[in-house]
Amino acid sequence: MMLIPCPFCGPRSQVEFTYGGDATLRRPAGDADPSRWADYVYLRDNPCGPHDELWYHGAGCRSWFVLRRDTRTHDIIASAPVGEPLDGTRP
Amino acid sequence: MTASRSRQGSETQRWRLPAGGAIDRSQPLAFEFDGTRYSGYAGDTLASALLANGVHLVGRSFKYHRPRGIYSAGVEEPSALVQLATGARTQPNTRATMVELCDGMRATSQNCWPSLRFDVGAIANAMSAMLPAGFYYKTFMWPPTPRWWLRYEQLIRRAGGMGRAPTEPDPDHYQHQHAHCDVLVIGGGPAGLAAAQAAAAAGARVIVCHQSARFGASLVGSEAKIGARLAPDWSEGAVAELAAQRDVTLLARTTAFGYYDGNLVGAIERVAGSAADAALAVAHLPRERLWMIRAKAVVLASGAIERGIAYANNDLPGTLLADAARIYVKRHAVRLGARAVVFANNDRAYAGALALREGGTEVAAIVDARPASRLEGVLPARARDAGIVLLPASAIARAHGRLRVCRVDVVPLAGGAATSLDCDLVAVSGGHNPTVHLYSQARGTLRYDPVTASFLPDGSPLPIVTAGAVQGCFDLAQALRQGDAAGRDAAARAGLVARPAMVHVAPDGERAAVEPLWSVPARGKAGKAFVDLQDDVTVRDIELAAREGYHAIEHLKRYTTLGMGTDQGKTSNVIGLALMAKQLGVSIPEVGTTTFRPPYTPVTLGAFPGHAQGPRVEPTRYTAMHDWHEAQGARFVNAGLWKRPHSYPRAGESEDAAVLREARNVRSAVGIVDVSTLGKIELQGRDVAEFLNRIYVNRWDTLAVGRCRYGVMLREDGIVRDDGTTSRLDAERYLMTTTTANAAAVMQTLERLLQVDWPELDVHAASVTEQWAAAALAGPRARQVLERVADIDVSNQALRFLDTAACNLRGAGEAIPARLFRISYSGELAYEIHVPADRGRAMWDLLLDAGQPQGLMPYGTEAMNTLRIEKGHVVIGAEIDGRTTADDLGMGRLVSPAKWCIGKPLLDRPALTAPDRWQLVGLTALGGAPMPRGAKLVADPDAPLPNPILGHVTSWCFSPHLDAWIGLALLAGGGARHGASLWAVSPLATARVRVAVGPPCFIDPDGERLRG
């Protein structure tokens, strides 16, 4: 069970969080080509190694934030509020 | 040699030594095994107490039903598995070596009938030539239909046996304990204690968990000196010193069973220990406690487990590991037999031989696989000085005996004639396997060490350090040094400044070197040589697997079942893979090891849920009016975590009748329903209208203050996610309602959109579900009730359909601030009334009182469901089923063409716009027949199978308004089928009903009632 560093609350047990998927996805423009929309809705990379992903601290501050995590080892590399750089420093 | 089988009076511990051991002779304990009464002492395990009574035969083996004894003194026990206790507390497959004896304990042997000594199932042993590895896979392949395999499986399961699980609920409880520390020390032997001392000296918060009841148990009876003190005294001193420190937690009887992400170690504490069940209940103690320990660094001082050597009949009772022999003599003061033969390939086993001799057992010989030139260590010298005969370069080729070993054949390894030695005990040691399970789980790699012929830790990326026997170190002085170093290292990894090394002066002792000997070649038809005692895997099984191509170690395991028992092959796996290496002509590391999966030892299932059982699995939510519902005799239904009134049957009234009465009363007079469970989210900010435009299919920038609007929310893929009304309370203040089921999920989605996708929007969202109690007042007389209590004008002109207004409700008591919403789910004139949750009951009482002259009655969710089906309203789970679009549900016209919203870009996909999509329709059962449950719609119920399914019934009820069974259904191309007649069939209920298809709304399609 991972110990997840919430950028607002500090390290907390994984049971307090919900996984939110790839943090690098961006919603296409409303009038974008339907195939781009289909990619956005259905297609996900499955990287082996560091992955920037969204997590939700539902049993804590209810914040969504970005976590960089190694998918092979579950090592947590960094976390940051949405929109702030993941500079590798833990809060 | 076996004990007398007297059923009267208790056995007298004839095999107990007169002095010594860590047992309390002032506390005798009575216990029963297979109906015979025995006695033991406090400090005994069930195994040591049985041995003290001369009982060596304790069970029958899994496959061949061979007699088996006590093989070890610890967690690794493969054969002394007993059924403990009776009734609800019975525990199958309990290792007698791990059970602390308590007064009145009752245990029985497993897998034998009619008795342990005479077991009919032992015919399997005689037939064993027909039961090789893979026997089941090869034999039960015919006839090739699964039905036959299922039959065979039943027979196989009955013959192959373990204990029986209890059939009654567990009367005990189990606790969870979360803990954090700087340094977790796993193992409370000399290395672990030295590590704990070093870490504590550095100021670390330390937790030490130790598997057995007594820390430093391995030193009991040792004559070695640590500094000026005897080793056992040093250990007691170290434990006392650690226990006195505030930041040190000592957990005895606690097995660390798994290493998980984030340096989380799971450990199970047997709180009950030796306490009797009654004592447990009185003290309200849990039977076990599950520890979840987050450590900054871990010291693994988990020791090593001895392994045997395979030779013919190496499973006879009276055969045990040399370490176990030493432990039973030293710790439990048991005389194990009259005459023993020790079979070894290493120095450490000599300590067992010396202990046996000290414990009153004549040692006939030490049969050592090593040549004489290698028997020069301290311990062999001591054995020689004690006059024990050493037989170098020899091996036991075969043991003889029926229910106990009586003789062994010793052969020179270079070849030559066998000599027979009479004995009633064989102590065997094939070397030691370091307990690297948790190290491996901590992503540690292992290397094969040829000196100790074992796998040793070789590095982990995680903060875990090892010390002592787990490192292959069996020398006390070195173990203490390693422990000290590991403790300091761990403290440093936890960010603390370690003190200088402590000096533990202790004599150099055992050499770890081992002469690898895995099995002794059979001579002629010698009998079975077991590798895995629990699963009855023999040397020949391994050879067969090799011949048949099951070379990969994971295949070998599954083909032969090697290491698949409850002991997970602790004493056998390395032997098995070494034999496979020999067969394949490769080195042992090339064969590799199987995965060390958690748990390291079996964990009681009840410990994992802990207290989260039955009603405590998840919280229960009650509305502010719950007590009233309960007092009225309401039947409740679970809606998510909520308890909602299903109906309010009166005395002598059935639930069905109550539902009809309640629904009818809403249509004809007025009813009230508790809708507090609806999700309520307050939205504030300048951009709420824009936000709503983006998340709902319809338009929100046109909603005026004081107005409500129904909205439909889609998923990104265009499927309907949720529905509900949102009301504009003020210029920048809105209240959104969601379905009860989706309240939390919708809130989470809104938060994600606002925080991640559109942080530029000035919108704040807060869940206020619990802040407001809510009731819906519905029926043609609803206004007459409301106008008696509301202090504002609620006429049709002042409070129009879809208007909202704040007011006070006035009765005899204090005024209740309320918010009115003129919205309707039932299709009747209706008001939703929200009040602060703590005034919910007062509001409810006030309305009921005010409504009495109008015939106001409460109604439950079932009547509400009837009313909404009549009106054709959809509900989450039934019609909004994760597959339907707004258009499917007849709400396509809500989707505004003037703006973008979530899910809209994918709505135009061909599959979502196909004319034969399943669309919402209404059904009326013809001929007064009831609508079958979960029915499918077909054109011809007698068509040959597979009969094309045109749709399915999503909701159904008896409509008191129409006096007919009606339903809602999703039907292929349903919009174009109004007027058709189909069949609703339920093959499970073997029911079929002719139904008329029509529009989904059965009442007041123009909405005159709700606008009136």
Contacts between the chains, C-beta under 8 A, distances in Angstrom:
chain1	res1	chain2	res2	distance
A	1	B	260	5.5
A	1	B	261	5.7
A	1	B	262	6.0
A	1	B	264	5.1
A	1	B	292	7.6
A	2	B	261	4.6
A	2	B	262	4.6
A	3	B	261	7.9
A	3	B	262	3.7
A	3	B	263	7.4
A	3	B	264	7.4
A	3	B	294	6.4
A	13	B	178	7.8
A	13	B	262	7.9
A	13	B	294	8.0
A	14	B	261	7.5
A	14	B	262	7.3
A	18	B	748	7.1
A	20	B	752	6.6
A	20	B	756	7.9
A	23	B	756	7.9
A	27	B	757	6.5
A	28	B	905	7.6
A	30	B	900	3.7
A	30	B	904	7.5
A	30	B	905	6.3
A	32	B	905	7.2
A	34	B	905	6.7
A	34	B	906	7.0
A	34	B	908	7.3
A	34	B	909	7.1
A	37	B	905	4.5
A	37	B	906	5.6
A	38	B	906	7.0
A	40	B	716	7.6
A	41	B	716	4.9
A	41	B	717	5.2
A	41	B	906	6.4
A	42	B	717	7.7
A	54	B	752	7.5
A	54	B	756	6.4
A	56	B	748	6.4
A	56	B	751	7.4
A	56	B	752	6.9
A	58	B	748	6.6
A	62	B	751	6.0
A	63	B	755	6.6
A	64	B	751	6.5
A	64	B	752	5.3
A	64	B	755	4.6
A	64	B	756	5.1
A	73	B	443	7.0
A	73	B	461	7.4
A	74	B	261	4.5
A	74	B	262	7.6
A	82	B	755	5.8
A	82	B	756	5.1
A	82	B	759	7.0
A	83	B	759	6.5
